[in-house]
Each structure stands twice: as structure tokens, then as C-alpha cells.
């Protein structure tokens, strides 16, 4: 008898879950193999971190260079201001009028090339 009995088709249906179990085992194996790929990802991540550490080092150097230049500029400005001739009487006047320290009065006067009027205007604004 070549006819397929209902029992045979039932047996095939019962085998299907078994095949699914085998497939899930295969998936687990693939997941296990992906461990190597995960390790590669970690390695790549560590390498990126090392590169970014290098970038941070470069950025820090650039900041340091910029600060050095700014400091040099400030020192140059202070030297220029120190060259400006100011009258002691003008400083006394500013200190008395504006009720500020001699240091601030002298600096303001120097910044305005010794012009007492300009210095006073700057201090009132």
C-alpha cells in the first residue's frame, strides 16, 4: 500500500519540533562563535580609547601653547603700559576723586596714555 496513512503524517508533525530544537542549538553555537567577534569589538574600543588619549594629549598641548602665547601678550602689554609716563598728581587726583587704590588709578591712567580726563571718564563708565 503506497497510500500515506494519517499516522505517517502525524509522525512527520512530531518530528518538526525536534528539527526546531536542533536549529536553536545551532543558534547557540553561532552565539558562542560571536564571542570572538565581541572580543574584537572590545579590542577596537580599546584602540579607539588609546587614539583619543593621544588626541587629548594634542589638545592639552595646544591649550598650553595658547596660554603661553596669551601670557606673553599680557607681559608685553604690561611692559608697554609701564613705559607710559604718568604724573603723581594725576594719580593722587584719581585716587581722591574715585576712591580707588593707587594701583588701579595708575593702571587706568597708563591705559589712557596718561590722560587724566580720559582715565576719569573710563572709571565713571
Phi, psi and omega per residue, in radians:
X1 nan 2.062 -3.123
X2 -1.592 -0.116 -3.093
X3 -1.213 2.500 -3.127
X4 -1.483 2.129 -3.113
X5 -1.447 2.720 3.103
X6 -0.999 -0.529 -3.141
X7 -1.117 -0.705 -3.124
X8 -1.088 -0.755 3.136
X9 -1.166 -0.554 3.079
X10 -1.147 -0.726 -3.135
X11 -1.062 -0.716 3.097
X12 -1.077 -0.704 -3.139
X13 -1.131 -0.661 3.135
X14 -1.201 -0.517 -3.137
X15 -1.272 -0.496 -3.106
X16 -0.935 -0.853 3.121
X17 -1.001 -0.609 3.126
X18 -1.081 -0.737 3.131
X19 -1.094 -0.736 3.119
X20 -1.057 -0.706 3.121
X21 -1.073 -0.758 3.122
X22 -1.075 -0.710 3.134
X23 -1.093 -0.742 -3.127
X24 -1.157 -0.569 3.067
X25 -1.124 -0.699 3.123
X26 -1.098 -0.700 3.117
X27 -1.091 -0.755 3.109
X28 -1.046 -0.699 3.118
X29 -1.105 -0.755 3.116
X30 -1.068 -0.733 3.120
X31 -1.051 -0.723 3.121
X32 -1.074 -0.758 3.131
X33 -1.120 -0.552 -3.115
X34 -1.207 -0.196 3.062
X35 -0.992 -0.676 3.111
X36 -1.113 -0.703 3.122
X37 -1.163 -0.684 3.102
X38 -1.069 -0.705 3.119
X39 -1.085 -0.702 3.084
X40 -1.058 -0.734 3.124
X41 -1.035 -0.771 3.129
X42 -1.077 -0.775 3.127
X43 -1.047 -0.795 3.102
X44 -1.033 -0.754 -3.128
X45 -1.059 -0.781 3.130
X46 -1.096 -0.736 3.116
X47 -1.083 -0.720 3.099
X48 -1.070 -0.709 3.129
X49 -1.062 -0.739 3.141
X50 -1.108 -0.711 3.121
X51 -1.120 -0.774 -3.118
X52 -1.172 -0.529 3.060
X53 -1.120 -0.690 3.081
X54 -1.101 -0.773 3.132
X55 -1.074 -0.712 3.132
X56 -1.109 -0.727 3.097
X57 -1.027 -0.778 3.119
X58 -1.097 -0.757 -3.133
X59 -1.091 -0.730 3.138
X60 -1.091 -0.719 3.126
X61 -1.112 -0.743 3.130
X62 -1.080 -0.746 3.120
X63 -1.100 -0.768 3.138
X64 -1.066 -0.780 3.113
X65 -1.052 -0.752 -3.116
X66 -1.133 -0.748 3.120
X67 -1.086 -0.705 3.117
X68 -1.067 -0.770 3.117
X69 -1.107 -0.765 3.135
X70 -1.072 -0.742 3.133
X71 -1.073 -0.757 3.133
X72 -1.090 -0.709 3.109
X73 -1.084 -0.795 -3.140
X74 -1.066 -0.776 -3.141
X75 -1.080 -0.713 3.109
X76 -1.088 -0.763 3.133
X77 -1.078 -0.744 3.125
X78 -1.088 -0.704 3.115
X79 -1.106 -0.741 3.125
X80 -1.081 -0.785 -3.138
X81 -1.115 -0.658 -3.126
X82 -1.108 -0.478 -3.132
X83 -1.303 -0.386 -3.085
X84 -1.168 2.243 3.130
X85 -1.404 2.260 3.089
X86 -2.273 2.639 3.118
X87 -1.573 2.392 3.111
X88 -1.041 -0.655 -3.130
X89 -1.102 -0.673 3.124
X90 -1.130 -0.741 3.117
X91 -1.075 -0.827 3.129
X92 -1.007 -0.747 -3.139
X93 -1.067 -0.841 -3.126
X94 -1.093 -0.761 3.140
X95 -1.043 -0.781 -3.112
X96 -1.184 -0.821 -3.066
X97 -1.224 -0.786 -3.005
X98 -1.659 -0.132 -3.105
X99 0.905 0.952 3.105
X100 -2.199 2.971 -3.127
X101 -1.257 2.740 3.092
X102 -1.006 -0.700 -3.097
X103 -1.020 -0.840 -3.135
X104 -1.163 -0.723 3.141
X105 -1.063 -0.810 3.139
X106 -1.089 -0.797 -3.107
X107 -1.081 -0.815 -3.122
X108 -1.070 -0.730 3.125
X109 -1.101 -0.759 3.117
X110 -1.116 -0.728 -3.131
X111 -1.070 -0.441 -3.136
X112 -1.877 0.534 3.068
X113 0.904 0.628 3.064
X114 1.395 0.070 3.134
X115 -1.417 1.846 -3.060
X116 -1.096 -0.645 -3.138
X117 -1.150 -0.834 3.120
X118 -1.053 -0.743 3.137
X119 -1.045 -0.818 3.123
X120 -1.103 -0.718 3.106
X121 -1.069 -0.806 -3.138
X122 -1.050 -0.691 -3.110
X123 -1.288 -0.426 -3.135
X124 -1.480 -0.333 -3.141
X125 -1.471 nan nan
